Amino acid sequence: MTPGKTPLKSYNKKPDWLISSLPKAGEFAYIKKYLSKYNLHTICESGNCPNIGECWKNKTATFMILGDICTRSCGFCAVKTGRPLPLDYKEPFRIAGIIREMNLKHCVITSVDRDDLPDGGAEIWAQTIRAIKKMNEETTIESLIPDFNANAESLHKVIETKPEIISHNLETVERLTKLVRMQAIYKRSLKVLKIISSSGITAKSGIMLGLGEEQEEIYRTMDDMLEAGCSIITLGQYLQPSKKHLPVLRYVLPEEFDKLKVTALSKGFTFAECGPLVRSSYHAKNHIPQTEN
């Protein structure tokens, strides 16, 4: 198959290279014990991440704040959508507490979209990062944020807390954005990335492949990310979380991901995490050295 070309039918059977293991009982119980104790959520579970077995085996997880109900209904995402519960102002301290108790040296924090809130939840974001820093002085932080509707005041609430990396995913190429992220705007996300990078904090973004994008569109998206100031990129295979979600139109070969990594680095990214099972927070702690001078 020509790289970037999309077949007319959807694939149902995963190829062998996409088979991943579930966490073993002991590994599952270890993480669940802490999540239950602190009443917290992870995108690992809510998003049906294929790497949950590997990550939980290594005692790592991506914590999800602002509840587990999203105000947006993206065509690719398994997170629940609907009317969120009221804000939990103790959540930032519970996040900081679980990180301290698990003795995490690096953490990734993400959140649902909260378009019901005037600031999109930015104040809780800021409180969470400050609480983590206060209770875990040696822990590095990646903040995987929503777009906050590109509200500069909301974005700067997060920026001013100075996590090592702030990431915001484009998720797909410009042509497919309305299909994949119905309430998102491609250029708005680029504006978010530009605000992040202009602050001096490392900006990171990523897209999923297999949704119908063409090869040239992938290259153009890389260029758009670089122009917005991104230095880290992730590329992974889209996997359909349920029959209600968008179908997989193509399974991208592992060697194609290898070539895309070479292309990304040659274009100017300082770090490119590319592979079938790659997700935004996959091997995230390895990205931190790229921020050091």
Secondary structure, 3 states (H helix, E strand, C coil): CCCCCCCCCCCCCCCHHHCCCCCCHHHHHHHHHHHHHHCCEEHHHHCCCCCHHHHHHCCCCEEEECCCEECCCCCCCCCEECCCCCCCCCHHHHHHHHHHHHCCCEEEEEECCCCCCCCCCHHHHHHHHHHHHHHCCCCEEEEECCCHHHCHHHHHHHHCCCCCEEECCCECCHHHHHHHCCCCCHHHHHHHHHHHHHCCCEEEEEEEECCCCCHHHHHHHHHHHHHCCEEEEEEEECCCCCCCCCCCCCCCCHHHHHHHHHHHHHHCCCEEEECCCCCCCCCHHHHHHHHCC
